[in-house]
Amino acid sequence: MTAIATEPAAALADLPSAPVTAEPVILPGLLTGLGVTKRPPIPAWITDRIPGLRDRGKHSPDVVIAKLREDIAKLLNWRAAADDFFAIQDQLITDLEGDARKLKRRAETDEQTIRQLEGVVRLRDQEIDDLKRKVDVGVKAEHVIAETQPIPVLPLGQAPFAATDPGHVPSLDATRGEAS
């Protein structure tokens, strides 16, 4: 059974020895029996006059922890804002990709429609060319028909080309009924 030491020196004597390079460890309550007490706070009238101690309140653990918590809250807010921003960007990219696919499909259907309409225009142009040829043939045929009216059949003596003088050729006006 181990004995409980009543004196602090006896309590430290029971501890194993530490190497020379070891860091000191201070356990709460370990030094209370040795007469080490907490230092009283420095009065404000002293800290205000000594430049090294003037800003001591800024670096107290409570102030530092509060500042760190504020910084963490700011960082979390920034992260949430960044997450929202990236979510919005992802949604916009998705929408843009969908719109691009729709436009591509529409362009393909428009190109197909254009090809069909070009075929229709080609057929119309062919029909127009065929009709022009038919009209030209019809006009030329009418012209030929107008110039080649049937010659009236008359007895040989009454024909305008008939001449009693075989060396005389009547003029063209004479053939139309006009006197030369």
Salt bridges, closest charged atoms under 4 A:
ASP71 OD1 - LYS67 NZ 3.48
ASP110 OD2 - ARG106 NE 3.96
ASP125 OD1 - ARG124 NH2 2.98
ASP130 OD1 - ARG133 NH2 2.16
GLU147 OE2 - HIS143 NE2 2.71
